[in-house]
Amino acid sequence: MAVGATGALLLALSGSAEAMTCSERLQVCHGYCAKSMGDTPGCHAKCRQFSQECMASGCWESKVVAKQCGFTRQ
């Protein structure tokens, strides 16, 4: 059964099981920008904003990813 585009995007952005730190989550976000958003500066700026919020709270939330907490702040 094929996964729809939205499902695939959410799967990619929900972070792989490996992305357990804010820094790793930031890399996933930048990868999304490069792959799906044409490497736009605005996308990368949003990733940095999400990363700063993650560093402060241990949680990552974006327009495409529901709030996830428990990330190591590094």
PQR file with spaces between the fields and no chain letter, atoms N, CA, C, O and H, PARSE charges and radii, in Angstrom:
ATOM       1  N    MET     1       0.838   -1.168    0.000 -0.4000 1.5000
ATOM       2  CA   MET     1       0.000    0.000    0.000 -0.0000 2.0000
ATOM       3  C    MET     1       0.892    1.244    0.000  0.5500 1.7000
ATOM       4  O    MET     1       1.807    1.348    0.817 -0.5500 1.4000
ATOM       5  N    ALA     2       0.636    2.173   -0.897 -0.4000 1.5000
ATOM       6  CA   ALA     2       1.458    3.368   -1.036 -0.0000 2.0000
ATOM       7  C    ALA     2       1.107    4.385    0.045  0.5500 1.7000
ATOM       8  O    ALA     2      -0.053    4.539    0.428 -0.5500 1.4000
ATOM       9  H    ALA     2      -0.108    2.089   -1.561  0.4000 1.0000
ATOM      10  N    VAL     3       2.126    5.063    0.519 -0.4000 1.5000
ATOM      11  CA   VAL     3       1.926    6.129    1.489 -0.0000 2.0000
ATOM      12  C    VAL     3       1.702    7.414    0.701  0.5500 1.7000
ATOM      13  O    VAL     3       2.454    7.702   -0.230 -0.5500 1.4000
ATOM      14  H    VAL     3       3.068    4.938    0.208  0.4000 1.0000
ATOM      15  N    GLY     4       0.693    8.181    1.053 -0.4000 1.5000
ATOM      16  CA   GLY     4       0.428    9.439    0.370 -0.0000 2.0000
ATOM      17  C    GLY     4       1.548   10.424    0.600  0.5500 1.7000
ATOM      18  O    GLY     4       2.370   10.243    1.498 -0.5500 1.4000
ATOM      19  H    GLY     4       0.082    7.948    1.809  0.4000 1.0000
ATOM      20  N    ALA     5       1.583   11.464   -0.209 -0.4000 1.5000
ATOM      21  CA   ALA     5       2.644   12.461   -0.107 -0.0000 2.0000
ATOM      22  C    ALA     5       2.674   13.092    1.277  0.5500 1.7000
ATOM      23  O    ALA     5       3.752   13.306    1.833 -0.5500 1.4000
ATOM      24  H    ALA     5       0.915   11.610   -0.939  0.4000 1.0000
ATOM      25  N    THR     6       1.522   13.389    1.836 -0.4000 1.5000
ATOM      26  CA   THR     6       1.475   13.993    3.163 -0.0000 2.0000
ATOM      27  C    THR     6       2.021   13.029    4.205  0.5500 1.7000
ATOM      28  O    THR     6       2.782   13.428    5.086 -0.5500 1.4000
ATOM      29  H    THR     6       0.647   13.215    1.385  0.4000 1.0000
ATOM      30  N    GLY     7       1.639   11.775    4.107 -0.4000 1.5000
ATOM      31  CA   GLY     7       2.137   10.773    5.046 -0.0000 2.0000
ATOM      32  C    GLY     7       3.636   10.606    4.946  0.5500 1.7000
ATOM      33  O    GLY     7       4.319   10.478    5.963 -0.5500 1.4000
ATOM      34  H    GLY     7       1.021   11.451    3.390  0.4000 1.0000
ATOM      35  N    ALA     8       4.147   10.605    3.747 -0.4000 1.5000
ATOM      36  CA   ALA     8       5.595   10.460    3.549 -0.0000 2.0000
ATOM      37  C    ALA     8       6.327   11.660    4.121  0.5500 1.7000
ATOM      38  O    ALA     8       7.380   11.516    4.743 -0.5500 1.4000
ATOM      39  H    ALA     8       3.592   10.708    2.921  0.4000 1.0000
ATOM      40  N    LEU     9       5.770   12.842    3.909 -0.4000 1.5000
ATOM      41  CA   LEU     9       6.376   14.055    4.431 -0.0000 2.0000
ATOM      42  C    LEU     9       6.389   14.023    5.952  0.5500 1.7000
ATOM      43  O    LEU     9       7.403   14.339    6.574 -0.5500 1.4000
ATOM      44  H    LEU     9       4.915   12.959    3.404  0.4000 1.0000
ATOM      45  N    LEU    10       5.279   13.647    6.544 -0.4000 1.5000
ATOM      46  CA   LEU    10       5.216   13.586    8.000 -0.0000 2.0000
ATOM      47  C    LEU    10       6.181   12.546    8.548  0.5500 1.7000
ATOM      48  O    LEU    10       6.805   12.758    9.588 -0.5500 1.4000
ATOM      49  H    LEU    10       4.455   13.390    6.038  0.4000 1.0000
ATOM      50  N    LEU    11       6.302   11.439    7.860 -0.4000 1.5000
ATOM      51  CA   LEU    11       7.228   10.408    8.288 -0.0000 2.0000
ATOM      52  C    LEU    11       8.656   10.939    8.235  0.5500 1.7000
ATOM      53  O    LEU    11       9.434   10.716    9.162 -0.5500 1.4000
ATOM      54  H    LEU    11       5.795   11.266    7.016  0.4000 1.0000
ATOM      55  N    ALA    12       9.004   11.633    7.169 -0.4000 1.5000
ATOM      56  CA   ALA    12      10.355   12.174    7.025 -0.0000 2.0000
ATOM      57  C    ALA    12      10.631   13.244    8.079  0.5500 1.7000
ATOM      58  O    ALA    12      11.723   13.296    8.645 -0.5500 1.4000
ATOM      59  H    ALA    12       8.372   11.815    6.416  0.4000 1.0000
ATOM      60  N    LEU    13       9.642   14.095    8.342 -0.4000 1.5000
ATOM      61  CA   LEU    13       9.855   15.197    9.260 -0.0000 2.0000
ATOM      62  C    LEU    13       9.646   14.830   10.708  0.5500 1.7000
ATOM      63  O    LEU    13      10.154   15.513   11.598 -0.5500 1.4000
ATOM      64  H    LEU    13       8.754   14.053    7.883  0.4000 1.0000
ATOM      65  N    SER    14       8.918   13.777   10.961 -0.4000 1.5000
ATOM      66  CA   SER    14       8.689   13.404   12.343 -0.0000 2.0000
ATOM      67  C    SER    14      10.003   12.973   12.948  0.5500 1.7000
ATOM      68  O    SER    14      10.111   12.717   14.147 -0.5500 1.4000
ATOM      69  H    SER    14       8.506   13.222   10.238  0.4000 1.0000
ATOM      70  N    GLY    15      10.982   12.901   12.102 -0.4000 1.5000
ATOM      71  CA   GLY    15      12.301   12.604   12.577 -0.0000 2.0000
ATOM      72  C    GLY    15      12.469   11.123   12.676  0.5500 1.7000
ATOM      73  O    GLY    15      11.633   10.396   13.212 -0.5500 1.4000
ATOM      74  H    GLY    15      10.894   13.109   11.128  0.4000 1.0000
ATOM      75  N    SER    16      13.513   10.731   12.170 -0.4000 1.5000
ATOM      76  CA   SER    16      13.815    9.334   12.279 -0.0000 2.0000
ATOM      77  C    SER    16      14.067    9.030   13.740  0.5500 1.7000
ATOM      78  O    SER    16      14.286    9.937   14.543 -0.5500 1.4000
ATOM      79  H    SER    16      14.193   11.322   11.734  0.4000 1.0000
ATOM      80  N    ALA    17      14.038    7.796   14.072 -0.4000 1.5000
ATOM      81  CA   ALA    17      14.266    7.388   15.448 -0.0000 2.0000
ATOM      82  C    ALA    17      15.631    7.871   15.930  0.5500 1.7000
ATOM      83  O    ALA    17      15.849    8.001   17.134 -0.5500 1.4000
ATOM      84  H    ALA    17      13.860    7.059   13.420  0.4000 1.0000
ATOM      85  N    GLU    18      16.550    8.137   15.003 -0.4000 1.5000
ATOM      86  CA   GLU    18      17.883    8.574   15.384 -0.0000 2.0000
ATOM      87  C    GLU    18      17.912   10.020   15.865  0.5500 1.7000
ATOM      88  O    GLU    18      18.800   10.384   16.636 -0.5500 1.4000
ATOM      89  H    GLU    18      16.373    8.031   14.025  0.4000 1.0000
ATOM      90  N    ALA    19      16.987   10.837   15.443 -0.4000 1.5000
ATOM      91  CA   ALA    19      17.017   12.264   15.765 -0.0000 2.0000
ATOM      92  C    ALA    19      16.524   12.493   17.188  0.5500 1.7000
ATOM      93  O    ALA    19      15.371   12.864   17.405 -0.5500 1.4000
ATOM      94  H    ALA    19      16.266   10.542   14.817  0.4000 1.0000
ATOM      95  N    MET    20      17.402   12.270   18.146 -0.4000 1.5000
ATOM      96  CA   MET    20      17.018   12.384   19.540 -0.0000 2.0000
ATOM      97  C    MET    20      17.589   13.624   20.222  0.5500 1.7000
ATOM      98  O    MET    20      17.378   13.824   21.418 -0.5500 1.4000
ATOM      99  H    MET    20      18.339   11.969   17.971  0.4000 1.0000
ATOM     100  N    THR    21      18.306   14.452   19.477 -0.4000 1.5000
ATOM     101  CA   THR    21      18.803   15.710   20.027 -0.0000 2.0000
ATOM     102  C    THR    21      18.263   16.849   19.170  0.5500 1.7000
ATOM     103  O    THR    21      17.853   16.648   18.027 -0.5500 1.4000
ATOM     104  H    THR    21      18.477   14.290   18.505  0.4000 1.0000
ATOM     105  N    CYS    22      18.273   18.029   19.739 -0.4000 1.5000
ATOM     106  CA   CYS    22      17.823   19.195   18.976 -0.0000 2.0000
ATOM     107  C    CYS    22      18.720   19.408   17.756  0.5500 1.7000
ATOM     108  O    CYS    22      18.238   19.797   16.693 -0.5500 1.4000
ATOM     109  H    CYS    22      18.606   18.192   20.668  0.4000 1.0000
ATOM     110  N    SER    23      20.008   19.157   17.906 -0.4000 1.5000
ATOM     111  CA   SER    23      20.942   19.320   16.785 -0.0000 2.0000
ATOM     112  C    SER    23      20.635   18.345   15.658  0.5500 1.7000
ATOM     113  O    SER    23      20.658   18.714   14.485 -0.5500 1.4000
ATOM     114  H    SER    23      20.399   18.840   18.770  0.4000 1.0000
ATOM     115  N    GLU    24      20.348   17.099   16.019 -0.4000 1.5000
ATOM     116  CA   GLU    24      20.001   16.104   14.996 -0.0000 2.0000
ATOM     117  C    GLU    24      18.680   16.464   14.335  0.5500 1.7000
ATOM     118  O    GLU    24      18.519   16.292   13.126 -0.5500 1.4000
ATOM     119  H    GLU    24      20.329   16.798   16.973  0.4000 1.0000
ATOM     120  N    ARG    25      17.742   16.958   15.118 -0.4000 1.5000
ATOM     121  CA   ARG    25      16.446   17.356   14.572 -0.0000 2.0000
ATOM     122  C    ARG    25      16.621   18.507   13.594  0.5500 1.7000
ATOM     123  O    ARG    25      15.937   18.573   12.573 -0.5500 1.4000
ATOM     124  H    ARG    25      17.873   17.098   16.099  0.4000 1.0000
ATOM     125  N    LEU    26      17.550   19.423   13.914 -0.4000 1.5000
ATOM     126  CA   LEU    26      17.858   20.542   13.028 -0.0000 2.0000
ATOM     127  C    LEU    26      18.393   20.033   11.693  0.5500 1.7000
ATOM     128  O    LEU    26      18.036   20.561   10.640 -0.5500 1.4000
ATOM     129  H    LEU    26      18.105   19.370   14.744  0.4000 1.0000
ATOM     130  N    GLN    27      19.241   19.019   11.731 -0.4000 1.5000
ATOM     131  CA   GLN    27      19.776   18.443   10.496 -0.0000 2.0000
ATOM     132  C    GLN    27      18.656   17.839    9.656  0.5500 1.7000
ATOM     133  O    GLN    27      18.660   17.971    8.432 -0.5500 1.4000
ATOM     134  H    GLN    27      19.531   18.590   12.586  0.4000 1.0000
ATOM     135  N    VAL    28      17.704   17.182   10.299 -0.4000 1.5000
ATOM     136  CA   VAL    28      16.556   16.615    9.582 -0.0000 2.0000
ATOM     137  C    VAL    28      15.767   17.742    8.912  0.5500 1.7000
ATOM     138  O    VAL    28      15.350   17.619    7.760 -0.5500 1.4000
ATOM     139  H    VAL    28      17.701   17.075   11.293  0.4000 1.0000
ATOM     140  N    CYS    29      15.571   18.827    9.637 -0.4000 1.5000
ATOM     141  CA   CYS    29      14.827   19.969    9.097 -0.0000 2.0000
ATOM     142  C    CYS    29      15.560   20.574    7.899  0.5500 1.7000
ATOM     143  O    CYS    29      14.942   20.860    6.874 -0.5500 1.4000
ATOM     144  H    CYS    29      15.910   18.927   10.572  0.4000 1.0000
ATOM     145  N    HIS    30      16.868   20.767    8.026 -0.4000 1.5000
ATOM     146  CA   HIS    30      17.639   21.315    6.902 -0.0000 2.0000
ATOM     147  C    HIS    30      17.591   20.369    5.698  0.5500 1.7000
ATOM     148  O    HIS    30      17.544   20.819    4.553 -0.5500 1.4000
ATOM     149  H    HIS    30      17.370   20.535    8.859  0.4000 1.0000
ATOM     150  N    GLY    31      17.604   19.087    5.955 -0.4000 1.5000
ATOM     151  CA   GLY    31      17.478   18.110    4.873 -0.0000 2.0000
ATOM     152  C    GLY    31      16.150   18.237    4.159  0.5500 1.7000
ATOM     153  O    GLY    31      16.079   18.124    2.935 -0.5500 1.4000
ATOM     154  H    GLY    31      17.643   18.722    6.885  0.4000 1.0000
ATOM     155  N    TYR    32      15.095   18.472    4.928 -0.4000 1.5000
ATOM     156  CA   TYR    32      13.769   18.687    4.350 -0.0000 2.0000
ATOM     157  C    TYR    32      13.789   19.935    3.467  0.5500 1.7000
ATOM     158  O    TYR    32      13.249   19.925    2.361 -0.5500 1.4000
ATOM     159  H    TYR    32      15.153   18.563    5.922  0.4000 1.0000
ATOM     160  N    CYS    33      14.408   21.001    3.952 -0.4000 1.5000
ATOM     161  CA   CYS    33      14.487   22.236    3.155 -0.0000 2.0000
ATOM     162  C    CYS    33      15.188   21.980    1.824  0.5500 1.7000
ATOM     163  O    CYS    33      14.739   22.438    0.774 -0.5500 1.4000
ATOM     164  H    CYS    33      14.847   21.010    4.850  0.4000 1.0000
ATOM     165  N    ALA    34      16.280   21.252    1.884 -0.4000 1.5000
ATOM     166  CA   ALA    34      17.056   20.974    0.673 -0.0000 2.0000
ATOM     167  C    ALA    34      16.275   20.101   -0.296  0.5500 1.7000
ATOM     168  O    ALA    34      16.294   20.333   -1.505 -0.5500 1.4000
ATOM     169  H    ALA    34      16.645   20.880    2.738  0.4000 1.0000
ATOM     170  N    LYS    35      15.594   19.106    0.232 -0.4000 1.5000
ATOM     171  CA   LYS    35      14.931   18.116   -0.615 -0.0000 2.0000
ATOM     172  C    LYS    35      13.570   18.572   -1.121  0.5500 1.7000
ATOM     173  O    LYS    35      13.214   18.311   -2.271 -0.5500 1.4000
ATOM     174  H    LYS    35      15.579   18.918    1.214  0.4000 1.0000
ATOM     175  N    SER    36      12.811   19.249   -0.272 -0.4000 1.5000
ATOM     176  CA   SER    36      11.413   19.531   -0.603 -0.0000 2.0000
ATOM     177  C    SER    36      11.083   20.999   -0.819  0.5500 1.7000
ATOM     178  O    SER    36      10.041   21.318   -1.391 -0.5500 1.4000
ATOM     179  H    SER    36      13.099   19.460    0.661  0.4000 1.0000
ATOM     180  N    MET    37      11.939   21.883   -0.377 -0.4000 1.5000
ATOM     181  CA   MET    37      11.612   23.313   -0.451 -0.0000 2.0000
ATOM     182  C    MET    37      12.584   24.109   -1.311  0.5500 1.7000
ATOM     183  O    MET    37      12.574   25.340   -1.276 -0.5500 1.4000
ATOM     184  H    MET    37      12.786   21.624    0.088  0.4000 1.0000
ATOM     185  N    GLY    38      13.417   23.430   -2.075 -0.4000 1.5000
ATOM     186  CA   GLY    38      14.339   24.130   -2.970 -0.0000 2.0000
ATOM     187  C    GLY    38      15.419   24.911   -2.256  0.5500 1.7000
ATOM     188  O    GLY    38      15.930   25.893   -2.795 -0.5500 1.4000
ATOM     189  H    GLY    38      13.425   22.430   -2.104  0.4000 1.0000
ATOM     190  N    ASP    39      15.776   24.493   -1.051 -0.4000 1.5000
ATOM     191  CA   ASP    39      16.840   25.150   -0.277 -0.0000 2.0000
ATOM     192  C    ASP    39      16.567   26.628   -0.035  0.5500 1.7000
ATOM     193  O    ASP    39      17.502   27.429   -0.022 -0.5500 1.4000
ATOM     194  H    ASP    39      15.360   23.696   -0.613  0.4000 1.0000
ATOM     195  N    THR    40      15.318   27.002    0.156 -0.4000 1.5000
ATOM     196  CA   THR    40      14.993   28.412    0.356 -0.0000 2.0000
ATOM     197  C    THR    40      15.525   28.910    1.700  0.5500 1.7000
ATOM     198  O    THR    40      15.460   28.196    2.701 -0.5500 1.4000
ATOM     199  H    THR    40      14.559   26.352    0.145  0.4000 1.0000
ATOM     200  N    PRO    41      16.051   30.134    1.718 -0.5600 1.5000
ATOM     201  CA   PRO    41      16.570   30.700    2.968  0.2800 2.0000
ATOM     202  C    PRO    41      15.500   30.769    4.059  0.5500 1.7000
ATOM     203  O    PRO    41      15.802   30.572    5.236 -0.5500 1.4000
ATOM     204  N    GLY    42      14.268   31.043    3.677 -0.4000 1.5000
ATOM     205  CA   GLY    42      13.186   31.133    4.663 -0.0000 2.0000
ATOM     206  C    GLY    42      12.957   29.814    5.382  0.5500 1.7000
ATOM     207  O    GLY    42      12.687   29.802    6.583 -0.5500 1.4000
ATOM     208  H    GLY    42      14.023   31.203    2.721  0.4000 1.0000
ATOM     209  N    CYS    43      13.061   28.716    4.668 -0.4000 1.5000
ATOM     210  CA   CYS    43      12.891   27.398    5.272 -0.0000 2.0000
ATOM     211  C    CYS    43      14.002   27.144    6.283  0.5500 1.7000
ATOM     212  O    CYS    43      13.736   26.672    7.388 -0.5500 1.4000
ATOM     213  H    CYS    43      13.280   28.727    3.692  0.4000 1.0000
ATOM     214  N    HIS    44      15.231   27.451    5.920 -0.4000 1.5000
ATOM     215  CA   HIS    44      16.362   27.236    6.822 -0.0000 2.0000
ATOM     216  C    HIS    44      16.249   28.149    8.054  0.5500 1.7000
ATOM     217  O    HIS    44      16.613   27.747    9.159 -0.5500 1.4000
ATOM     218  H    HIS    44      15.446   27.835    5.022  0.4000 1.0000
ATOM     219  N    ALA    45      15.752   29.365    7.865 -0.4000 1.5000
ATOM     220  CA   ALA    45      15.560   30.281    8.995 -0.0000 2.0000
ATOM     221  C    ALA    45      14.535   29.709    9.971  0.5500 1.7000
ATOM     222  O    ALA    45      14.716   29.794   11.186 -0.5500 1.4000
ATOM     223  H    ALA    45      15.456   29.692    6.967  0.4000 1.0000
ATOM     224  N    LYS    46      13.467   29.130    9.443 -0.4000 1.5000
ATOM     225  CA   LYS    46      12.451   28.503   10.297 -0.0000 2.0000
ATOM     226  C    LYS    46      13.057   27.342   11.064  0.5500 1.7000
ATOM     227  O    LYS    46      12.767   27.162   12.246 -0.5500 1.4000
ATOM     228  H    LYS    46      13.320   29.061    8.456  0.4000 1.0000
ATOM     229  N    CYS    47      13.896   26.552   10.405 -0.4000 1.5000
ATOM     230  CA   CYS    47      14.569   25.438   11.087 -0.0000 2.0000
ATOM     231  C    CYS    47      15.379   25.949   12.270  0.5500 1.7000
ATOM     232  O    CYS    47      15.349   25.358   13.350 -0.5500 1.4000
ATOM     233  H    CYS    47      14.132   26.699    9.444  0.4000 1.0000
ATOM     234  N    ARG    48      16.103   27.046   12.068 -0.4000 1.5000
ATOM     235  CA   ARG    48      16.907   27.612   13.158 -0.0000 2.0000
ATOM     236  C    ARG    48      16.006   28.091   14.296  0.5500 1.7000
ATOM     237  O    ARG    48      16.351   27.942   15.468 -0.5500 1.4000
ATOM     238  H    ARG    48      16.128   27.526   11.191  0.4000 1.0000
ATOM     239  N    GLN    49      14.858   28.663   13.954 -0.4000 1.5000
ATOM     240  CA   GLN    49      13.907   29.109   14.974 -0.0000 2.0000
ATOM     241  C    GLN    49      13.383   27.903   15.763  0.5500 1.7000
ATOM     242  O    GLN    49      13.338   27.935   16.992 -0.5500 1.4000
ATOM     243  H    GLN    49      14.578   28.785   13.002  0.4000 1.0000
ATOM     244  N    PHE    50      12.992   26.849   15.057 -0.4000 1.5000
ATOM     245  CA   PHE    50      12.512   25.641   15.734 -0.0000 2.0000
ATOM     246  C    PHE    50      13.603   25.064   16.631  0.5500 1.7000
ATOM     247  O    PHE    50      13.324   24.575   17.726 -0.5500 1.4000
ATOM     248  H    PHE    50      13.029   26.823   14.058  0.4000 1.0000
ATOM     249  N    SER    51      14.855   25.124   16.155 -0.4000 1.5000
ATOM     250  CA   SER    51      15.972   24.595   16.920 -0.0000 2.0000
ATOM     251  C    SER    51      16.176   25.379   18.214  0.5500 1.7000
ATOM     252  O    SER    51      16.415   24.787   19.266 -0.5500 1.4000
ATOM     253  H    SER    51      15.082   25.520   15.266  0.4000 1.0000
ATOM     254  N    GLN    52      16.086   26.693   18.142 -0.4000 1.5000
ATOM     255  CA   GLN    52      16.231   27.518   19.340 -0.0000 2.0000
ATOM     256  C    GLN    52      15.142   27.184   20.355  0.5500 1.7000
ATOM     257  O    GLN    52      15.403   27.109   21.555 -0.5500 1.4000
ATOM     258  H    GLN    52      15.892   27.175   17.287  0.4000 1.0000
ATOM     259  N    GLU    53      13.923   26.984   19.865 -0.4000 1.5000
ATOM     260  CA   GLU    53      12.827   26.611   20.747 -0.0000 2.0000
ATOM     261  C    GLU    53      13.085   25.234   21.362  0.5500 1.7000
ATOM     262  O    GLU    53      12.787   25.009   22.535 -0.5500 1.4000
ATOM     263  H    GLU    53      13.711   27.044   18.890  0.4000 1.0000
ATOM     264  N    CYS    54      13.635   24.328   20.576 -0.4000 1.5000
ATOM     265  CA   CYS    54      13.962   22.982   21.061 -0.0000 2.0000
ATOM     266  C    CYS    54      15.037   23.061   22.146  0.5500 1.7000
ATOM     267  O    CYS    54      14.948   22.383   23.170 -0.5500 1.4000
ATOM     268  H    CYS    54      13.877   24.511   19.623  0.4000 1.0000
ATOM     269  N    MET    55      16.043   23.888   21.913 -0.4000 1.5000
ATOM     270  CA   MET    55      17.116   24.026   22.895 -0.0000 2.0000
ATOM     271  C    MET    55      16.585   24.572   24.218  0.5500 1.7000
ATOM     272  O    MET    55      17.089   24.217   25.284 -0.5500 1.4000
ATOM     273  H    MET    55      16.115   24.439   21.082  0.4000 1.0000
ATOM     274  N    ALA    56      15.579   25.427   24.154 -0.4000 1.5000
ATOM     275  CA   ALA    56      15.007   26.015   25.366 -0.0000 2.0000
ATOM     276  C    ALA    56      14.051   25.061   26.081  0.5500 1.7000
ATOM     277  O    ALA    56      13.974   25.061   27.310 -0.5500 1.4000
ATOM     278  H    ALA    56      15.170   25.716   23.289  0.4000 1.0000
ATOM     279  N    SER    57      13.320   24.246   25.311 -0.4000 1.5000
ATOM     280  CA   SER    57      12.252   23.447   25.915 -0.0000 2.0000
ATOM     281  C    SER    57      12.444   21.933   25.830  0.5500 1.7000
ATOM     282  O    SER    57      11.837   21.188   26.599 -0.5500 1.4000
ATOM     283  H    SER    57      13.382   24.246   24.313  0.4000 1.0000
ATOM     284  N    GLY    58      13.281   21.477   24.902 -0.4000 1.5000
ATOM     285  CA   GLY    58      13.418   20.035   24.677 -0.0000 2.0000
ATOM     286  C    GLY    58      12.315   19.492   23.782  0.5500 1.7000
ATOM     287  O    GLY    58      12.190   18.281   23.598 -0.5500 1.4000
ATOM     288  H    GLY    58      13.774   22.082   24.277  0.4000 1.0000
ATOM     289  N    CYS    59      11.506   20.408   23.222 -0.4000 1.5000
ATOM     290  CA   CYS    59      10.398   20.004   22.345 -0.0000 2.0000
ATOM     291  C    CYS    59      10.593   20.589   20.953  0.5500 1.7000
ATOM     292  O    CYS    59      11.133   21.685   20.801 -0.5500 1.4000
ATOM     293  H    CYS    59      11.607   21.392   23.372  0.4000 1.0000
ATOM     294  N    TRP    60      10.153   19.860   19.950 -0.4000 1.5000
ATOM     295  CA   TRP    60      10.213   20.314   18.558 -0.0000 2.0000
ATOM     296  C    TRP    60       8.798   20.338   18.019  0.5500 1.7000
ATOM     297  O    TRP    60       8.063   19.357   18.135 -0.5500 1.4000
ATOM     298  H    TRP    60       9.713   18.970   20.073  0.4000 1.0000
ATOM     299  N    GLU    61       8.424   21.451   17.436 -0.4000 1.5000
ATOM     300  CA   GLU    61       7.102   21.572   16.823 -0.0000 2.0000
ATOM     301  C    GLU    61       7.225   22.472   15.614  0.5500 1.7000
ATOM     302  O    GLU    61       7.897   23.502   15.662 -0.5500 1.4000
ATOM     303  H    GLU    61       9.021   22.247   17.342  0.4000 1.0000
ATOM     304  N    SER    62       6.579   22.087   14.535 -0.4000 1.5000
ATOM     305  CA   SER    62       6.572   22.909   13.328 -0.0000 2.0000
ATOM     306  C    SER    62       5.212   22.774   12.663  0.5500 1.7000
ATOM     307  O    SER    62       4.332   22.076   13.165 -0.5500 1.4000
ATOM     308  H    SER    62       6.033   21.250   14.495  0.4000 1.0000
ATOM     309  N    LYS    63       5.047   23.446   11.532 -0.4000 1.5000
ATOM     310  CA   LYS    63       3.784   23.354   10.805 -0.0000 2.0000
ATOM     311  C    LYS    63       3.511   21.938   10.317  0.5500 1.7000
ATOM     312  O    LYS    63       2.356   21.554   10.134 -0.5500 1.4000
ATOM     313  H    LYS    63       5.762   24.014   11.125  0.4000 1.0000
ATOM     314  N    VAL    64       4.569   21.161   10.106 -0.4000 1.5000
ATOM     315  CA   VAL    64       4.397   19.820    9.548 -0.0000 2.0000
ATOM     316  C    VAL    64       4.556   18.717   10.585  0.5500 1.7000
ATOM     317  O    VAL    64       4.176   17.573   10.337 -0.5500 1.4000
ATOM     318  H    VAL    64       5.508   21.473   10.254  0.4000 1.0000
ATOM     319  N    VAL    65       5.105   19.045   11.726 -0.4000 1.5000
ATOM     320  CA   VAL    65       5.348   18.031   12.750 -0.0000 2.0000
ATOM     321  C    VAL    65       4.616   18.412   14.025  0.5500 1.7000
ATOM     322  O    VAL    65       4.794   19.513   14.546 -0.5500 1.4000
ATOM     323  H    VAL    65       5.414   19.974   11.928  0.4000 1.0000
ATOM     324  N    ALA    66       3.801   17.508   14.519 -0.4000 1.5000
ATOM     325  CA   ALA    66       3.137   17.740   15.791 -0.0000 2.0000
ATOM     326  C    ALA    66       4.197   17.845   16.883  0.5500 1.7000
ATOM     327  O    ALA    66       5.302   17.323   16.738 -0.5500 1.4000
ATOM     328  H    ALA    66       3.657   16.614   14.095  0.4000 1.0000
ATOM     329  N    LYS    67       3.858   18.510   17.956 -0.4000 1.5000
ATOM     330  CA   LYS    67       4.809   18.722   19.040 -0.0000 2.0000
ATOM     331  C    LYS    67       5.338   17.390   19.567  0.5500 1.7000
ATOM     332  O    LYS    67       4.581   16.486   19.919 -0.5500 1.4000
ATOM     333  H    LYS    67       2.960   18.933   18.074  0.4000 1.0000
ATOM     334  N    GLN    68       6.657   17.307   19.608 -0.4000 1.5000
ATOM     335  CA   GLN    68       7.351   16.136   20.136 -0.0000 2.0000
ATOM     336  C    GLN    68       8.334   16.629   21.186  0.5500 1.7000
ATOM     337  O    GLN    68       9.053   17.602   20.959 -0.5500 1.4000
ATOM     338  H    GLN    68       7.273   18.041   19.322  0.4000 1.0000
ATOM     339  N    CYS    69       8.367   15.971   22.318 -0.4000 1.5000
ATOM     340  CA   CYS    69       9.274   16.397   23.391 -0.0000 2.0000
ATOM     341  C    CYS    69      10.211   15.252   23.755  0.5500 1.7000
ATOM     342  O    CYS    69      10.052   14.118   23.303 -0.5500 1.4000
ATOM     343  H    CYS    69       7.783   15.181   22.502  0.4000 1.0000
ATOM     344  N    GLY    70      11.169   15.582   24.569 -0.4000 1.5000
ATOM     345  CA   GLY    70      12.131   14.592   25.033 -0.0000 2.0000
ATOM     346  C    GLY    70      13.454   14.648   24.282  0.5500 1.7000
ATOM     347  O    GLY    70      14.293   13.761   24.439 -0.5500 1.4000
ATOM     348  H    GLY    70      11.298   16.503   24.936  0.4000 1.0000
ATOM     349  N    PHE    71      13.649   15.682   23.464 -0.4000 1.5000
ATOM     350  CA   PHE    71      14.908   15.828   22.751 -0.0000 2.0000
ATOM     351  C    PHE    71      15.978   16.330   23.713  0.5500 1.7000
ATOM     352  O    PHE    71      15.711   17.194   24.548 -0.5500 1.4000
ATOM     353  H    PHE    71      12.968   16.403   23.336  0.4000 1.0000
ATOM     354  N    THR    72      17.177   15.795   23.596 -0.4000 1.5000
ATOM     355  CA   THR    72      18.305   16.259   24.387 -0.0000 2.0000
ATOM     356  C    THR    72      18.700   17.625   23.834  0.5500 1.7000
ATOM     357  O    THR    72      18.783   17.818   22.621 -0.5500 1.4000
ATOM     358  H    THR    72      17.393   15.092   22.917  0.4000 1.0000
ATOM     359  N    ARG    73      18.937   18.555   24.731 -0.4000 1.5000
ATOM     360  CA   ARG    73      19.243   19.926   24.302 -0.0000 2.0000
ATOM     361  C    ARG    73      20.716   20.082   23.983  0.5500 1.7000
ATOM     362  O    ARG    73      21.492   20.594   24.790 -0.5500 1.4000
ATOM     363  H    ARG    73      18.870   18.398   25.716  0.4000 1.0000
ATOM     364  N    GLN    74      21.085   19.638   22.807 -0.4000 1.5000
ATOM     365  CA   GLN    74      22.459   19.815   22.345 -0.0000 2.0000
ATOM     366  C    GLN    74      22.453   20.005   20.866  0.5500 1.7000
ATOM     367  O    GLN    74      23.512   20.174   20.261 -0.5500 1.4000
ATOM     368  H    GLN    74      20.454   19.222   22.152  0.4000 1.0000
